[in-house]
Amino acid sequence: MLTNTEMKTLQTLLFKMEGDDFGKVVQMYKTAQSMYQSRAGSSFSIGQPVVFTSSRTGEKIVGKVTKINRKTVQVSTTGKGTWKVSPSLLSSAA
């Protein structure tokens, strides 16, 4: 997590950007996000119980990991079907 000083520095740099700088920053962001998702996904294993909050209903959904994709984790639930969930939204179920 960035400190307040780092956030202010980032803000200053963003205000100085022009033209192609925005495209370069977007690409750096996408690369960093992809790396973060890969690390988050690798922390789960098939069969592991997990929990996440449904964006549709706001309820907690409990299930088991059935597949780990590059950007999502497939979670199978009892009675609620199969979900593809971003690894950053998953937590281990106790």
N, C-alpha and C positions, 0 to 999 in steps of 0.2 A: 504494500500500500504506500502511496506517495505521501510525503509530509506536506504541510501547508506551504513551506518554502519551495518545494519542488513543483507543487501545483501552480504557484505564482510565476515561477520560471517558465513553466509550460504555457501558461496564459500569455506571458510576454512574447514568447516565441511564436505562438499562434497569431497574435496581432501583427507580427512582422512579416508573416508569410504572404506570398503573392504567386499568381500563375501556377506553374508546375509544382510548386511546393506542396499544394493541397493534395495532388494526386500521389506524390511520394509519401506523404504522411498517412493517407488512407491505406496505401499498400503496406506500410510498416504496421499500422493498426491491425489489418487483416492477418498479417503474418503472426503477430503477437497473440491475437485472439485464437488462431488455429493452434499455436503451440500450447496455449493455456488449456484449450479443450482436449488436446491429446494427452497432456499430463493428467487432467482430471479424469478422463476416460480410463487411463491405465491404472487408476487407483481402485477400480472395480473388477470383479471377476464373475464369471458365469456361475449362476446359482446363488449368488450373494443376495440376501434380503436388503431392499432399499425402500426409501420413502421419498416422496416429493409432493408438492402442492399443485393441484390441477389448476391450470390457467382458466379453464372454462367455469368451474364451479367453486374454486377456492378450497375444496376439501383436501385433506391429506389422503394420498393414495399409497398403499403398501403393496409391494410386489417383489418379484425376483428377477435378476438380470438374466436374460436369455441370449443376448447377443451384444457384442461391443463393436460398433461401427466407428468410422473415422471421426465423425462429428456428433453422433448420438449414441445412446445406450438404449437397447430395446428391453422394456420391462413388461413382464407378463403378470397380470393380476387375476385374482379370483373374482369373477362376476363383473369386472370392469374392462375386460379385453386386454389388448396389447398396446403399449404406448412407446413412442420414440421420444426420448427425453434428452435434453442437453445434459452432459455429465455435471456441469456446474450447478444444476438444479437438484441433483440427487444427494441424499445423505444415507449412510448405513442405517438400517433398521436394527433396533436393539433386540 
